[in-house]
């Protein structure tokens, strides 16, 4: 995983891995009777590391896409989310449709589905690609980009962090699902992971993660009548 996506993948004050995905990985390891080693890898390097055998699983808020599924396998989805917009406070943007025109500047993070969406659906806009979420958010907060395409939970948090200069357009314009990535043909492990996810959900594990890490986000989604991710 890439430990730069709180509250899913991050580090605690002592520099140790923390977050939703870390708890989920540790629960998975316990269920399989396997020791868990978390490696912090840049998001666009995760699939190459998996394919070459240097890691066994990707658990990093990764969206299952047809393009990615050509090179790796995925578990059953464990999060249902989508793409939303962090827009500038004064930017003339009310929906993603407003971005596909000359003069619009759109920030995306390298290797994400937001980048893929901009590539395929916003040919008239100027797409600015950044290696980190923070850099893309700052571009919007400073008025250098009209919007940043990212997931609704992160958009909500960043809008609160930059309330004077940004605003959240939360309703997803593209629905997505996150899943655990596995090497092609690793069918036995995939079956074990899917069985774990089903059991973990039945036992209330995802509900507990939501309350531990995402309580405020759950309330914000409820107020806007947007289905929560778990």
C-alpha positions, -999 to 999 in steps of 0.1 A, spaced: 0 0 0 9 36 -3 9 52 32 -3 86 21 -41 83 19 -56 89 54 -76 75 70 -72 44 49 -35 42 45 -13 64 67 13 64 95 7 71 131 27 97 152 54 70 158 57 65 120 40 31 120 15 20 94 -21 29 104 -56 32 91 -85 13 77 -65 -8 52 -38 -16 78 -64 -29 103 -80 -49 74 -46 -63 64 -39 -74 99 -73 -90 103 -67 -108 70 -33 -120 81 -47 -133 113 -75 -152 95 -50 -168 71 -25 -175 98 1 -155 80 25 -128 92 17 -94 77 45 -72 63 33 -38 50 55 -21 24 51 15 16 52 18 -22 42 47 -45 7 40 -59 18 37 -95 44 12 -85 20 -12 -67 10 -33 -97 46 -38 -110 57 -49 -76 28 -74 -74 35 -88 -109 72 -93 -102 64 -112 -69 79 -87 -45 46 -83 -28 16 -108 -25 -13 -84 -22 -23 -49 -30 -45 -34 -3 -44 3 -10 -78 17 -18 -74 5 -54 -103 7 -78 -110 -24 -98 -109 -13 -135 -110 -33 -168 -76 -19 -176 -60 -30 -143 -78 -64 -145 -59 -71 -177 -27 -75 -157 -38 -85 -122 -67 -102 -105 -90 -87 -79 -109 -99 -49 -146 -92 -44 -152 -55 -38 -150 -43 -2 -157 -6 -7 -182 11 -30 -173 47 -39 -167 68 -70 -153 101 -83 -162 135 -69 -148 170 -73 -129 193 -50 -136 227 -67 -122 261 -62 -145 284 -41 -149 308 -70 -144 284 -99 -173 282 -124 -179 245 -117 -211 229 -105 -205 194 -121 -179 175 -140 -196 186 -172 -184 221 -166 -148 210 -169 -147 198 -204 -141 231 -221 -111 252 -232 -95 271 -203 -105 247 -176 -76 233 -155 -81 200 -138 -58 184 -112 -55 146 -110 -32 123 -91 -9 101 -112 -21 65 -116 -56 71 -103 -90 66 -119 -94 103 -117 -65 106 -142 -80 80 -164 -114 97 -163 -98 131 -173 -79 114 -201 -110 98 -216 -137 123 -209 -122 158 -206 -102 163 -239 -108 200 -240 -95 207 -205 -59 211 -194 -51 181 -172 -25 187 -145 -9 154 -132 6 153 -97 24 126 -78 7 134 -45 -28 142 -33 -15 171 -13 0 188 -44 -32 184 -64 -53 199 -35 -29 228 -31 -33 236 -68 -70 240 -63 -67 258 -30 -43 284 -46 -66 289 -75 -43 274 -101 -67 246 -110 -105 247 -112 -110 212 -97 -94 181 -84 -109 147 -93 -107 123 -64 -129 101 -42 -158 116 -21 -143 110 13 -110 126 5 -128 155 -12 -148 160 19 -118 161 42 -98 184 19 -127 208 15 -129 211 53 -91 216 55 -92 244 29 -127 258 37 -118 293 27 -107 285 -8 -124 252 -19 -157 234 -18 -168 198 -21 -191 185 -49 -196 151 -34 -222 132 -54 -202 107 -74 -203 112 -112 -187 78 -117 -193 48 -94 -164 26 -85 -154 -3 -62 -122 -9 -44 -108 -45 -42 -77 -63 -31 -52 -69 -59 -36 -104 -65 -13 -119 -91 -30 -135 -121 -37 -172 -115 -33 -170 -77 -68 -185 -74 -63 -203 -40 -53 -171 -23 -81 -152 -40 -106 -177 -27 -92 -173 8 -94 -135 6 -129 -135 -6 -140 -159 21 -123 -136 47 -141 -105 33 -175 -122 34 -169 -134 70 -154 -100 81 -185 -82 69 -209 -106 84 -192 -102 118 -194 -64 117 -158 -57 109 -165 -31 83 -190 -14 105 -164 -12 133 -138 3 109 -163 29 98 -170 40 134 -133 40 143 -119 60 113 -149 75 94 -175 85 119 -177 122 108 -177 112 71 -206 88 77 -226 116 92 -217 140 63 -227 114 37 -260 107 56 -269 144 56 -264 146 19 -282 113 13 -252 97 -3 -247 60 4 -217 53 26 -188 32 13 -191 0 34 
